[in-house]
Amino acid sequence: MTAGEPTIGELREQAIDWLLKLRDAPDDIKLNADFEVWLTSDKHHADVYERVRCLMGDASRLLSNDPAFIKKASTRKSGSSTGRSLALSLCLALVTGAFFALDVPLRLRADAISGTAERQTLYLPDGSELILNADTAVSLKFSSSERRIVVLKGEVFATVAADKTRPFVVEANGGTTTALGTAFDVEMLQNGTNVTVLEHSVQVEAGDANRSIRIGENQKVAYDEDGSIGSVESVDPLSIAAWRQGRLVFENRPLSSVVAELERYLPGRIVIAGADIGQRRITGSFDLADPQAVLRDLTVAFDVGVTRLGPYLTVLH
């Protein structure tokens, strides 16, 4: 596509919008006519629409034929989504997240990328060490005045070599973490960032330099993309970046957060059908040697149903 034309992501959103409109009003003559105009106005439209339609149709059929999913959907409170609309929402998550995720732009921007279930250690020119968690991408911007790590995706643990003339800065989600002679972890989430310190301290700035805070050893803070900074929490030092030792350690974390971390070690996507399921709290330590077993243990412990749509989508319901 040339400059000025819609991106694949924008076309995908248009296709989803048309699919939903046509589902709700299939006999609307004007709507169908407008859809035909859109469909034939660009050579890419038909292809993108067909992909979206097929993915949603396949997933809806599989979920609709899953007894456990139907039972869960039918027992939801009045006014909540039906099984069919739940399936559709899951398909939307699938389409927007798994099958249309294009890594090419990310790879062009990144200096280092770790794959699914892969941890990678970078020995930086200044003597610092940077460990990439699974499914992580970073770019390195070293100059005579600054050492900057930009987290494009995922999570990193930095052990910083002292250099008073060149600050060591980790940038993620519009905020920065500046090392003050330290070892610390930065975890980039969908709508924010977690910063946890193992040694010494860091200065955290959330977008606006007027919003900053210093945290020390065995402390954690989160900031959002909008620039807000949360309260400082104390953490168990054994839980800080436990993934470096092949473990996931959680204390009172919502299932949605746990699943997001577990996804780094499993192929495809894990989608949670229902906010109530995602908000269930978990405390525990899990061995990453067998991430499928971790997922299985979680679903058993919380009596959560599992539907697998091929090798690349798992639905918890």
ChimeraX commands (.cxc) that place a marker at each C-alpha (Angstrom):
marker #1 position 0.00,0.00,0.00 radius 0.5
marker #1 position 1.19,3.49,-0.82 radius 0.5
marker #1 position 1.29,6.53,1.44 radius 0.5
marker #1 position -2.18,7.83,2.25 radius 0.5
marker #1 position -3.90,4.47,1.76 radius 0.5
marker #1 position -5.44,2.66,4.76 radius 0.5
marker #1 position -3.17,0.29,6.64 radius 0.5
marker #1 position -3.96,-3.40,7.01 radius 0.5
marker #1 position -5.09,-2.68,10.56 radius 0.5
marker #1 position -7.48,0.04,9.39 radius 0.5
marker #1 position -8.89,-2.20,6.66 radius 0.5
marker #1 position -9.36,-4.97,9.20 radius 0.5
marker #1 position -11.35,-2.62,11.46 radius 0.5
marker #1 position -13.49,-1.53,8.51 radius 0.5
marker #1 position -14.15,-5.17,7.61 radius 0.5
marker #1 position -15.16,-6.01,11.18 radius 0.5
marker #1 position -17.47,-2.98,11.24 radius 0.5
marker #1 position -19.18,-4.07,8.01 radius 0.5
marker #1 position -19.51,-7.65,9.26 radius 0.5
marker #1 position -21.23,-6.53,12.47 radius 0.5
marker #1 position -23.56,-4.14,10.64 radius 0.5
marker #1 position -24.60,-6.81,8.13 radius 0.5
marker #1 position -25.13,-9.34,10.91 radius 0.5
marker #1 position -27.49,-6.97,12.72 radius 0.5
marker #1 position -29.40,-5.84,9.60 radius 0.5
marker #1 position -28.95,-8.44,6.83 radius 0.5
marker #1 position -32.04,-7.25,4.88 radius 0.5
marker #1 position -31.21,-3.55,4.86 radius 0.5
marker #1 position -31.09,-2.70,1.13 radius 0.5
marker #1 position -29.14,0.54,1.48 radius 0.5
marker #1 position -26.66,-1.05,3.87 radius 0.5
marker #1 position -26.00,-3.90,1.45 radius 0.5
marker #1 position -25.57,-1.45,-1.43 radius 0.5
marker #1 position -23.10,0.64,0.58 radius 0.5
marker #1 position -21.23,-2.52,1.50 radius 0.5
marker #1 position -20.88,-3.50,-2.17 radius 0.5
marker #1 position -19.47,-0.06,-2.93 radius 0.5
marker #1 position -16.89,-0.44,-0.17 radius 0.5
marker #1 position -16.06,-4.02,-1.17 radius 0.5
marker #1 position -15.30,-3.10,-4.80 radius 0.5
marker #1 position -13.63,0.25,-4.16 radius 0.5
marker #1 position -10.22,-1.25,-3.34 radius 0.5
marker #1 position -8.51,-4.46,-4.41 radius 0.5
marker #1 position -7.58,-5.28,-0.78 radius 0.5
marker #1 position -11.10,-4.96,0.68 radius 0.5
marker #1 position -12.50,-8.29,-0.49 radius 0.5
marker #1 position -9.45,-10.24,0.71 radius 0.5
marker #1 position -9.43,-8.67,4.18 radius 0.5
marker #1 position -13.19,-9.04,4.58 radius 0.5
marker #1 position -13.09,-12.70,3.57 radius 0.5
marker #1 position -10.35,-13.43,6.11 radius 0.5
marker #1 position -12.32,-11.76,8.89 radius 0.5
marker #1 position -15.54,-13.54,7.90 radius 0.5
marker #1 position -13.91,-16.98,7.76 radius 0.5
marker #1 position -12.11,-16.60,11.07 radius 0.5
marker #1 position -15.24,-15.45,12.85 radius 0.5
marker #1 position -17.35,-18.14,11.28 radius 0.5
marker #1 position -14.97,-20.97,12.15 radius 0.5
marker #1 position -14.49,-19.83,15.73 radius 0.5
marker #1 position -18.21,-19.21,16.27 radius 0.5
marker #1 position -19.07,-22.72,15.08 radius 0.5
marker #1 position -16.44,-24.35,17.26 radius 0.5
marker #1 position -17.46,-22.42,20.36 radius 0.5
marker #1 position -21.17,-22.95,19.70 radius 0.5
marker #1 position -20.56,-26.71,19.59 radius 0.5
marker #1 position -18.55,-26.76,22.82 radius 0.5
marker #1 position -20.91,-27.99,25.61 radius 0.5
marker #1 position -18.89,-26.37,28.39 radius 0.5
marker #1 position -18.88,-23.02,26.63 radius 0.5
marker #1 position -22.63,-23.18,25.91 radius 0.5
marker #1 position -23.36,-24.05,29.53 radius 0.5
marker #1 position -21.26,-21.15,30.83 radius 0.5
marker #1 position -22.84,-18.72,28.35 radius 0.5
marker #1 position -26.41,-19.82,29.13 radius 0.5
marker #1 position -25.96,-19.31,32.89 radius 0.5
marker #1 position -24.74,-15.72,32.61 radius 0.5
marker #1 position -26.93,-13.00,34.12 radius 0.5
marker #1 position -29.75,-11.49,32.10 radius 0.5
marker #1 position -28.53,-8.68,29.87 radius 0.5
marker #1 position -25.07,-10.16,29.44 radius 0.5
marker #1 position -23.75,-11.49,26.14 radius 0.5
marker #1 position -25.30,-14.60,24.66 radius 0.5
marker #1 position -23.19,-17.54,23.62 radius 0.5
marker #1 position -23.26,-16.33,20.02 radius 0.5
marker #1 position -22.17,-12.78,20.80 radius 0.5
marker #1 position -19.56,-14.09,23.21 radius 0.5
marker #1 position -18.17,-16.21,20.41 radius 0.5
marker #1 position -18.16,-13.16,18.18 radius 0.5
marker #1 position -16.28,-11.10,20.74 radius 0.5
marker #1 position -13.70,-13.85,21.02 radius 0.5
marker #1 position -13.35,-13.92,17.27 radius 0.5
marker #1 position -12.78,-10.18,17.28 radius 0.5
marker #1 position -10.01,-10.67,19.78 radius 0.5
marker #1 position -8.58,-13.42,17.60 radius 0.5
marker #1 position -8.75,-11.39,14.41 radius 0.5
marker #1 position -7.34,-8.20,15.89 radius 0.5
marker #1 position -4.65,-9.91,17.90 radius 0.5
marker #1 position -3.40,-13.19,16.52 radius 0.5
marker #1 position -3.82,-13.55,12.79 radius 0.5
marker #1 position -3.26,-9.95,11.78 radius 0.5
marker #1 position -0.31,-9.20,14.04 radius 0.5
marker #1 position 2.42,-8.12,11.67 radius 0.5
marker #1 position 5.92,-8.39,13.16 radius 0.5
marker #1 position 7.68,-6.85,10.18 radius 0.5
marker #1 position 7.57,-3.20,11.39 radius 0.5
marker #1 position 8.65,-4.32,14.86 radius 0.5
marker #1 position 11.57,-6.29,13.49 radius 0.5
marker #1 position 12.69,-3.31,11.45 radius 0.5
marker #1 position 12.78,-1.13,14.56 radius 0.5
marker #1 position 14.30,-3.69,16.94 radius 0.5
marker #1 position 17.97,-4.37,17.56 radius 0.5
marker #1 position 17.18,-7.55,19.51 radius 0.5
marker #1 position 14.14,-9.83,19.62 radius 0.5
marker #1 position 13.43,-12.94,21.68 radius 0.5
marker #1 position 10.93,-15.50,20.42 radius 0.5
marker #1 position 8.17,-17.44,22.13 radius 0.5
marker #1 position 9.54,-19.28,25.21 radius 0.5
marker #1 position 13.01,-17.86,24.46 radius 0.5
marker #1 position 15.07,-15.78,26.89 radius 0.5
marker #1 position 18.03,-13.84,25.57 radius 0.5
marker #1 position 20.97,-12.14,27.30 radius 0.5
marker #1 position 22.64,-9.08,25.76 radius 0.5
marker #1 position 26.09,-7.97,26.92 radius 0.5
marker #1 position 26.12,-4.27,26.15 radius 0.5
marker #1 position 29.21,-2.27,25.06 radius 0.5
marker #1 position 29.32,-0.34,28.35 radius 0.5
marker #1 position 29.54,-3.52,30.43 radius 0.5
marker #1 position 25.86,-3.60,31.38 radius 0.5
marker #1 position 23.76,-6.74,30.98 radius 0.5
marker #1 position 20.23,-6.85,29.58 radius 0.5
marker #1 position 18.11,-9.99,29.80 radius 0.5
marker #1 position 15.09,-10.21,27.51 radius 0.5
marker #1 position 12.10,-12.21,28.66 radius 0.5
marker #1 position 10.30,-14.32,26.07 radius 0.5
marker #1 position 8.48,-12.50,23.26 radius 0.5
marker #1 position 10.37,-9.23,23.80 radius 0.5
marker #1 position 11.80,-6.64,21.42 radius 0.5
marker #1 position 14.13,-3.72,22.18 radius 0.5
marker #1 position 16.11,-1.07,20.36 radius 0.5
marker #1 position 19.44,0.27,21.65 radius 0.5
marker #1 position 20.36,3.94,21.42 radius 0.5
marker #1 position 23.83,4.50,22.86 radius 0.5
marker #1 position 25.57,7.86,22.49 radius 0.5
marker #1 position 28.33,9.84,24.17 radius 0.5
marker #1 position 25.76,11.40,26.53 radius 0.5
marker #1 position 23.23,8.63,27.20 radius 0.5
marker #1 position 22.57,4.89,27.19 radius 0.5
marker #1 position 18.93,4.34,26.20 radius 0.5
marker #1 position 17.02,1.07,25.88 radius 0.5
marker #1 position 13.63,1.33,24.18 radius 0.5
marker #1 position 11.29,-1.55,25.05 radius 0.5
marker #1 position 9.10,-2.09,22.01 radius 0.5
marker #1 position 7.40,-5.15,23.44 radius 0.5
marker #1 position 7.75,-7.45,26.44 radius 0.5
marker #1 position 9.98,-7.34,29.52 radius 0.5
marker #1 position 13.66,-6.75,30.33 radius 0.5
marker #1 position 15.91,-7.05,33.35 radius 0.5
marker #1 position 18.90,-4.71,33.43 radius 0.5
marker #1 position 22.08,-4.94,35.48 radius 0.5
marker #1 position 23.72,-1.58,34.95 radius 0.5
marker #1 position 27.43,-0.74,34.80 radius 0.5
marker #1 position 28.31,2.55,36.49 radius 0.5
marker #1 position 28.93,5.55,34.24 radius 0.5
marker #1 position 28.18,8.95,35.78 radius 0.5
marker #1 position 28.62,10.74,32.45 radius 0.5
marker #1 position 26.04,8.63,30.60 radius 0.5
marker #1 position 22.69,7.92,32.29 radius 0.5
marker #1 position 21.19,4.48,31.67 radius 0.5
marker #1 position 17.54,4.94,30.66 radius 0.5
marker #1 position 14.87,2.37,29.81 radius 0.5
marker #1 position 11.94,3.78,27.83 radius 0.5
marker #1 position 8.56,2.02,27.65 radius 0.5
marker #1 position 5.00,3.16,26.96 radius 0.5
marker #1 position 5.91,6.84,26.93 radius 0.5
marker #1 position 7.68,6.76,30.30 radius 0.5
marker #1 position 11.30,6.34,31.37 radius 0.5
marker #1 position 13.20,4.57,34.12 radius 0.5
marker #1 position 16.65,5.98,34.90 radius 0.5
marker #1 position 19.09,3.73,36.73 radius 0.5
marker #1 position 20.87,5.05,39.79 radius 0.5
marker #1 position 23.47,2.26,39.92 radius 0.5
marker #1 position 21.08,-0.63,39.97 radius 0.5
marker #1 position 19.51,-3.90,38.85 radius 0.5
marker #1 position 15.86,-3.61,37.87 radius 0.5
marker #1 position 13.01,-5.00,35.78 radius 0.5
marker #1 position 10.75,-3.17,33.31 radius 0.5
marker #1 position 7.62,-4.96,32.11 radius 0.5
marker #1 position 5.68,-3.36,29.25 radius 0.5
marker #1 position 1.96,-4.15,29.38 radius 0.5
marker #1 position -0.86,-3.28,26.99 radius 0.5
marker #1 position -1.82,-0.06,28.78 radius 0.5
marker #1 position 1.04,0.58,31.16 radius 0.5
marker #1 position 4.37,-0.46,32.59 radius 0.5
marker #1 position 5.60,-2.15,35.78 radius 0.5
marker #1 position 9.01,-1.19,37.20 radius 0.5
marker #1 position 10.59,-3.33,39.95 radius 0.5
marker #1 position 13.95,-2.74,41.63 radius 0.5
marker #1 position 16.21,-5.50,42.93 radius 0.5
marker #1 position 19.27,-3.40,43.85 radius 0.5
marker #1 position 19.81,0.29,44.65 radius 0.5
marker #1 position 17.19,2.61,43.11 radius 0.5
marker #1 position 15.69,4.09,39.94 radius 0.5
marker #1 position 13.92,7.30,38.97 radius 0.5
marker #1 position 10.63,6.67,37.17 radius 0.5
marker #1 position 9.04,9.35,34.99 radius 0.5
marker #1 position 5.62,8.76,33.43 radius 0.5
marker #1 position 5.48,10.79,30.26 radius 0.5
marker #1 position 5.63,14.13,32.04 radius 0.5
marker #1 position 8.82,15.04,33.91 radius 0.5
marker #1 position 6.61,16.60,36.60 radius 0.5
marker #1 position 5.28,13.13,37.36 radius 0.5
marker #1 position 8.21,11.17,38.70 radius 0.5
marker #1 position 9.09,9.02,41.67 radius 0.5
marker #1 position 12.16,7.28,43.05 radius 0.5
marker #1 position 11.86,3.68,44.20 radius 0.5
marker #1 position 14.44,1.53,45.97 radius 0.5
marker #1 position 15.35,-2.09,46.58 radius 0.5
marker #1 position 12.50,-4.59,46.62 radius 0.5
marker #1 position 9.98,-1.98,45.55 radius 0.5
marker #1 position 7.62,-1.81,42.60 radius 0.5
marker #1 position 5.58,0.89,40.89 radius 0.5
marker #1 position 3.32,1.00,37.84 radius 0.5
marker #1 position 2.62,3.86,35.46 radius 0.5
marker #1 position 0.02,4.26,32.72 radius 0.5
marker #1 position 0.24,5.63,29.21 radius 0.5
marker #1 position -1.72,8.70,30.34 radius 0.5
marker #1 position 1.15,9.64,32.67 radius 0.5
marker #1 position -0.32,8.59,36.01 radius 0.5
marker #1 position 1.91,6.78,38.52 radius 0.5
marker #1 position 0.58,4.28,41.03 radius 0.5
marker #1 position 1.54,3.80,44.64 radius 0.5
marker #1 position 4.83,2.15,45.60 radius 0.5
marker #1 position 4.56,-1.48,46.70 radius 0.5
marker #1 position 7.00,-3.73,48.56 radius 0.5
marker #1 position 7.80,-7.02,46.84 radius 0.5
marker #1 position 9.53,-10.28,47.73 radius 0.5
marker #1 position 13.04,-10.14,46.21 radius 0.5
marker #1 position 12.72,-13.80,45.16 radius 0.5
marker #1 position 9.75,-12.89,42.96 radius 0.5
marker #1 position 11.52,-10.08,41.07 radius 0.5
marker #1 position 12.04,-11.22,37.48 radius 0.5
marker #1 position 11.71,-14.85,38.61 radius 0.5
marker #1 position 11.36,-15.72,34.92 radius 0.5
marker #1 position 15.18,-15.46,34.73 radius 0.5
marker #1 position 15.27,-18.69,36.75 radius 0.5
marker #1 position 12.45,-20.26,34.74 radius 0.5
marker #1 position 9.61,-19.52,37.14 radius 0.5
marker #1 position 6.54,-17.31,37.27 radius 0.5
marker #1 position 5.75,-15.96,40.74 radius 0.5
marker #1 position 2.49,-14.13,41.47 radius 0.5
marker #1 position 1.04,-12.55,44.57 radius 0.5
marker #1 position -2.64,-11.64,44.41 radius 0.5
marker #1 position -2.48,-11.08,40.64 radius 0.5
marker #1 position -5.59,-11.22,38.42 radius 0.5
marker #1 position -5.85,-14.19,36.07 radius 0.5
marker #1 position -5.78,-11.83,33.09 radius 0.5
marker #1 position -2.33,-10.61,34.14 radius 0.5
marker #1 position -1.07,-14.14,34.69 radius 0.5
marker #1 position -2.34,-15.24,31.28 radius 0.5
marker #1 position -0.63,-12.27,29.63 radius 0.5
marker #1 position 2.71,-13.43,31.04 radius 0.5
marker #1 position 2.07,-17.08,30.23 radius 0.5
marker #1 position 1.30,-16.18,26.61 radius 0.5
marker #1 position 4.98,-15.36,26.11 radius 0.5
marker #1 position 5.76,-19.05,26.52 radius 0.5
marker #1 position 2.93,-20.52,24.44 radius 0.5
marker #1 position 2.18,-20.27,20.70 radius 0.5
marker #1 position -0.75,-18.13,19.62 radius 0.5
marker #1 position -3.24,-16.33,21.83 radius 0.5
marker #1 position -5.08,-17.08,25.06 radius 0.5
marker #1 position -8.43,-15.25,25.20 radius 0.5
marker #1 position -10.50,-14.93,28.38 radius 0.5
marker #1 position -14.28,-14.87,27.79 radius 0.5
marker #1 position -15.66,-12.76,30.61 radius 0.5
marker #1 position -14.18,-10.05,32.80 radius 0.5
marker #1 position -15.29,-11.94,35.91 radius 0.5
marker #1 position -12.94,-14.79,35.03 radius 0.5
marker #1 position -10.06,-12.45,34.26 radius 0.5
marker #1 position -10.35,-10.73,37.65 radius 0.5
marker #1 position -9.98,-13.91,39.73 radius 0.5
marker #1 position -6.90,-13.57,41.94 radius 0.5
marker #1 position -3.88,-15.86,41.98 radius 0.5
marker #1 position -0.97,-16.35,44.37 radius 0.5
marker #1 position 1.60,-18.99,43.54 radius 0.5
marker #1 position 4.86,-20.06,41.95 radius 0.5
marker #1 position 4.89,-21.95,38.64 radius 0.5
marker #1 position 7.59,-23.82,36.71 radius 0.5
marker #1 position 7.99,-22.54,33.14 radius 0.5
marker #1 position 9.58,-25.80,32.00 radius 0.5
marker #1 position 6.05,-26.89,30.98 radius 0.5
marker #1 position 3.86,-23.82,30.33 radius 0.5
marker #1 position 1.00,-25.98,29.04 radius 0.5
marker #1 position 0.92,-27.70,32.44 radius 0.5
marker #1 position 0.79,-24.29,34.14 radius 0.5
marker #1 position -2.22,-23.32,32.05 radius 0.5
marker #1 position -3.87,-26.67,32.76 radius 0.5
marker #1 position -3.31,-26.31,36.52 radius 0.5
marker #1 position -4.79,-22.81,36.50 radius 0.5
marker #1 position -7.93,-23.91,34.67 radius 0.5
marker #1 position -8.43,-26.83,37.06 radius 0.5
marker #1 position -7.85,-24.68,40.16 radius 0.5
marker #1 position -10.39,-22.08,39.05 radius 0.5
marker #1 position -12.85,-24.47,37.39 radius 0.5
marker #1 position -12.42,-22.67,34.08 radius 0.5
marker #1 position -13.44,-24.27,30.80 radius 0.5
marker #1 position -10.96,-24.51,27.93 radius 0.5
marker #1 position -11.69,-24.53,24.20 radius 0.5
marker #1 position -8.85,-24.79,21.70 radius 0.5
marker #1 position -9.46,-23.41,18.22 radius 0.5
marker #1 position -6.58,-25.02,16.38 radius 0.5
marker #1 position -2.99,-24.68,17.60 radius 0.5
marker #1 position -2.99,-20.89,17.90 radius 0.5
marker #1 position -6.04,-19.89,19.95 radius 0.5
marker #1 position -7.08,-21.04,23.41 radius 0.5
marker #1 position -10.30,-19.71,24.96 radius 0.5
marker #1 position -10.86,-19.73,28.73 radius 0.5
marker #1 position -14.53,-19.57,29.73 radius 0.5
marker link #1:1,2 radius 0.2
marker link #1:2,3 radius 0.2
marker link #1:3,4 radius 0.2
marker link #1:4,5 radius 0.2
marker link #1:5,6 radius 0.2
marker link #1:6,7 radius 0.2
marker link #1:7,8 radius 0.2
marker link #1:8,9 radius 0.2
marker link #1:9,10 radius 0.2
marker link #1:10,11 radius 0.2
marker link #1:11,12 radius 0.2
marker link #1:12,13 radius 0.2
marker link #1:13,14 radius 0.2
marker link #1:14,15 radius 0.2
marker link #1:15,16 radius 0.2
marker link #1:16,17 radius 0.2
marker link #1:17,18 radius 0.2
marker link #1:18,19 radius 0.2
marker link #1:19,20 radius 0.2
marker link #1:20,21 radius 0.2
marker link #1:21,22 radius 0.2
marker link #1:22,23 radius 0.2
marker link #1:23,24 radius 0.2
marker link #1:24,25 radius 0.2
marker link #1:25,26 radius 0.2
marker link #1:26,27 radius 0.2
marker link #1:27,28 radius 0.2
marker link #1:28,29 radius 0.2
marker link #1:29,30 radius 0.2
marker link #1:30,31 radius 0.2
marker link #1:31,32 radius 0.2
marker link #1:32,33 radius 0.2
marker link #1:33,34 radius 0.2
marker link #1:34,35 radius 0.2
marker link #1:35,36 radius 0.2
marker link #1:36,37 radius 0.2
marker link #1:37,38 radius 0.2
marker link #1:38,39 radius 0.2
marker link #1:39,40 radius 0.2
marker link #1:40,41 radius 0.2
marker link #1:41,42 radius 0.2
marker link #1:42,43 radius 0.2
marker link #1:43,44 radius 0.2
marker link #1:44,45 radius 0.2
marker link #1:45,46 radius 0.2
marker link #1:46,47 radius 0.2
marker link #1:47,48 radius 0.2
marker link #1:48,49 radius 0.2
marker link #1:49,50 radius 0.2
marker link #1:50,51 radius 0.2
marker link #1:51,52 radius 0.2
marker link #1:52,53 radius 0.2
marker link #1:53,54 radius 0.2
marker link #1:54,55 radius 0.2
marker link #1:55,56 radius 0.2
marker link #1:56,57 radius 0.2
marker link #1:57,58 radius 0.2
marker link #1:58,59 radius 0.2
marker link #1:59,60 radius 0.2
marker link #1:60,61 radius 0.2
marker link #1:61,62 radius 0.2
marker link #1:62,63 radius 0.2
marker link #1:63,64 radius 0.2
marker link #1:64,65 radius 0.2
marker link #1:65,66 radius 0.2
marker link #1:66,67 radius 0.2
marker link #1:67,68 radius 0.2
marker link #1:68,69 radius 0.2
marker link #1:69,70 radius 0.2
marker link #1:70,71 radius 0.2
marker link #1:71,72 radius 0.2
marker link #1:72,73 radius 0.2
marker link #1:73,74 radius 0.2
marker link #1:74,75 radius 0.2
marker link #1:75,76 radius 0.2
marker link #1:76,77 radius 0.2
marker link #1:77,78 radius 0.2
marker link #1:78,79 radius 0.2
marker link #1:79,80 radius 0.2
marker link #1:80,81 radius 0.2
marker link #1:81,82 radius 0.2
marker link #1:82,83 radius 0.2
marker link #1:83,84 radius 0.2
marker link #1:84,85 radius 0.2
marker link #1:85,86 radius 0.2
marker link #1:86,87 radius 0.2
marker link #1:87,88 radius 0.2
marker link #1:88,89 radius 0.2
marker link #1:89,90 radius 0.2
marker link #1:90,91 radius 0.2
marker link #1:91,92 radius 0.2
marker link #1:92,93 radius 0.2
marker link #1:93,94 radius 0.2
marker link #1:94,95 radius 0.2
marker link #1:95,96 radius 0.2
marker link #1:96,97 radius 0.2
marker link #1:97,98 radius 0.2
marker link #1:98,99 radius 0.2
marker link #1:99,100 radius 0.2
marker link #1:100,101 radius 0.2
marker link #1:101,102 radius 0.2
marker link #1:102,103 radius 0.2
marker link #1:103,104 radius 0.2
marker link #1:104,105 radius 0.2
marker link #1:105,106 radius 0.2
marker link #1:106,107 radius 0.2
marker link #1:107,108 radius 0.2
marker link #1:108,109 radius 0.2
marker link #1:109,110 radius 0.2
marker link #1:110,111 radius 0.2
marker link #1:111,112 radius 0.2
marker link #1:112,113 radius 0.2
marker link #1:113,114 radius 0.2
marker link #1:114,115 radius 0.2
marker link #1:115,116 radius 0.2
marker link #1:116,117 radius 0.2
marker link #1:117,118 radius 0.2
marker link #1:118,119 radius 0.2
marker link #1:119,120 radius 0.2
marker link #1:120,121 radius 0.2
marker link #1:121,122 radius 0.2
marker link #1:122,123 radius 0.2
marker link #1:123,124 radius 0.2
marker link #1:124,125 radius 0.2
marker link #1:125,126 radius 0.2
marker link #1:126,127 radius 0.2
marker link #1:127,128 radius 0.2
marker link #1:128,129 radius 0.2
marker link #1:129,130 radius 0.2
marker link #1:130,131 radius 0.2
marker link #1:131,132 radius 0.2
marker link #1:132,133 radius 0.2
marker link #1:133,134 radius 0.2
marker link #1:134,135 radius 0.2
marker link #1:135,136 radius 0.2
marker link #1:136,137 radius 0.2
marker link #1:137,138 radius 0.2
marker link #1:138,139 radius 0.2
marker link #1:139,140 radius 0.2
marker link #1:140,141 radius 0.2
marker link #1:141,142 radius 0.2
marker link #1:142,143 radius 0.2
marker link #1:143,144 radius 0.2
marker link #1:144,145 radius 0.2
marker link #1:145,146 radius 0.2
marker link #1:146,147 radius 0.2
marker link #1:147,148 radius 0.2
marker link #1:148,149 radius 0.2
marker link #1:149,150 radius 0.2
marker link #1:150,151 radius 0.2
marker link #1:151,152 radius 0.2
marker link #1:152,153 radius 0.2
marker link #1:153,154 radius 0.2
marker link #1:154,155 radius 0.2
marker link #1:155,156 radius 0.2
marker link #1:156,157 radius 0.2
marker link #1:157,158 radius 0.2
marker link #1:158,159 radius 0.2
marker link #1:159,160 radius 0.2
marker link #1:160,161 radius 0.2
marker link #1:161,162 radius 0.2
marker link #1:162,163 radius 0.2
marker link #1:163,164 radius 0.2
marker link #1:164,165 radius 0.2
marker link #1:165,166 radius 0.2
marker link #1:166,167 radius 0.2
marker link #1:167,168 radius 0.2
marker link #1:168,169 radius 0.2
marker link #1:169,170 radius 0.2
marker link #1:170,171 radius 0.2
marker link #1:171,172 radius 0.2
marker link #1:172,173 radius 0.2
marker link #1:173,174 radius 0.2
marker link #1:174,175 radius 0.2
marker link #1:175,176 radius 0.2
marker link #1:176,177 radius 0.2
marker link #1:177,178 radius 0.2
marker link #1:178,179 radius 0.2
marker link #1:179,180 radius 0.2
marker link #1:180,181 radius 0.2
marker link #1:181,182 radius 0.2
marker link #1:182,183 radius 0.2
marker link #1:183,184 radius 0.2
marker link #1:184,185 radius 0.2
marker link #1:185,186 radius 0.2
marker link #1:186,187 radius 0.2
marker link #1:187,188 radius 0.2
marker link #1:188,189 radius 0.2
marker link #1:189,190 radius 0.2
marker link #1:190,191 radius 0.2
marker link #1:191,192 radius 0.2
marker link #1:192,193 radius 0.2
marker link #1:193,194 radius 0.2
marker link #1:194,195 radius 0.2
marker link #1:195,196 radius 0.2
marker link #1:196,197 radius 0.2
marker link #1:197,198 radius 0.2
marker link #1:198,199 radius 0.2
marker link #1:199,200 radius 0.2
marker link #1:200,201 radius 0.2
marker link #1:201,202 radius 0.2
marker link #1:202,203 radius 0.2
marker link #1:203,204 radius 0.2
marker link #1:204,205 radius 0.2
marker link #1:205,206 radius 0.2
marker link #1:206,207 radius 0.2
marker link #1:207,208 radius 0.2
marker link #1:208,209 radius 0.2
marker link #1:209,210 radius 0.2
marker link #1:210,211 radius 0.2
marker link #1:211,212 radius 0.2
marker link #1:212,213 radius 0.2
marker link #1:213,214 radius 0.2
marker link #1:214,215 radius 0.2
marker link #1:215,216 radius 0.2
marker link #1:216,217 radius 0.2
marker link #1:217,218 radius 0.2
marker link #1:218,219 radius 0.2
marker link #1:219,220 radius 0.2
marker link #1:220,221 radius 0.2
marker link #1:221,222 radius 0.2
marker link #1:222,223 radius 0.2
marker link #1:223,224 radius 0.2
marker link #1:224,225 radius 0.2
marker link #1:225,226 radius 0.2
marker link #1:226,227 radius 0.2
marker link #1:227,228 radius 0.2
marker link #1:228,229 radius 0.2
marker link #1:229,230 radius 0.2
marker link #1:230,231 radius 0.2
marker link #1:231,232 radius 0.2
marker link #1:232,233 radius 0.2
marker link #1:233,234 radius 0.2
marker link #1:234,235 radius 0.2
marker link #1:235,236 radius 0.2
marker link #1:236,237 radius 0.2
marker link #1:237,238 radius 0.2
marker link #1:238,239 radius 0.2
marker link #1:239,240 radius 0.2
marker link #1:240,241 radius 0.2
marker link #1:241,242 radius 0.2
marker link #1:242,243 radius 0.2
marker link #1:243,244 radius 0.2
marker link #1:244,245 radius 0.2
marker link #1:245,246 radius 0.2
marker link #1:246,247 radius 0.2
marker link #1:247,248 radius 0.2
marker link #1:248,249 radius 0.2
marker link #1:249,250 radius 0.2
marker link #1:250,251 radius 0.2
marker link #1:251,252 radius 0.2
marker link #1:252,253 radius 0.2
marker link #1:253,254 radius 0.2
marker link #1:254,255 radius 0.2
marker link #1:255,256 radius 0.2
marker link #1:256,257 radius 0.2
marker link #1:257,258 radius 0.2
marker link #1:258,259 radius 0.2
marker link #1:259,260 radius 0.2
marker link #1:260,261 radius 0.2
marker link #1:261,262 radius 0.2
marker link #1:262,263 radius 0.2
marker link #1:263,264 radius 0.2
marker link #1:264,265 radius 0.2
marker link #1:265,266 radius 0.2
marker link #1:266,267 radius 0.2
marker link #1:267,268 radius 0.2
marker link #1:268,269 radius 0.2
marker link #1:269,270 radius 0.2
marker link #1:270,271 radius 0.2
marker link #1:271,272 radius 0.2
marker link #1:272,273 radius 0.2
marker link #1:273,274 radius 0.2
marker link #1:274,275 radius 0.2
marker link #1:275,276 radius 0.2
marker link #1:276,277 radius 0.2
marker link #1:277,278 radius 0.2
marker link #1:278,279 radius 0.2
marker link #1:279,280 radius 0.2
marker link #1:280,281 radius 0.2
marker link #1:281,282 radius 0.2
marker link #1:282,283 radius 0.2
marker link #1:283,284 radius 0.2
marker link #1:284,285 radius 0.2
marker link #1:285,286 radius 0.2
marker link #1:286,287 radius 0.2
marker link #1:287,288 radius 0.2
marker link #1:288,289 radius 0.2
marker link #1:289,290 radius 0.2
marker link #1:290,291 radius 0.2
marker link #1:291,292 radius 0.2
marker link #1:292,293 radius 0.2
marker link #1:293,294 radius 0.2
marker link #1:294,295 radius 0.2
marker link #1:295,296 radius 0.2
marker link #1:296,297 radius 0.2
marker link #1:297,298 radius 0.2
marker link #1:298,299 radius 0.2
marker link #1:299,300 radius 0.2
marker link #1:300,301 radius 0.2
marker link #1:301,302 radius 0.2
marker link #1:302,303 radius 0.2
marker link #1:303,304 radius 0.2
marker link #1:304,305 radius 0.2
marker link #1:305,306 radius 0.2
marker link #1:306,307 radius 0.2
marker link #1:307,308 radius 0.2
marker link #1:308,309 radius 0.2
marker link #1:309,310 radius 0.2
marker link #1:310,311 radius 0.2
marker link #1:311,312 radius 0.2
marker link #1:312,313 radius 0.2
marker link #1:313,314 radius 0.2
marker link #1:314,315 radius 0.2
marker link #1:315,316 radius 0.2
marker link #1:316,317 radius 0.2
view
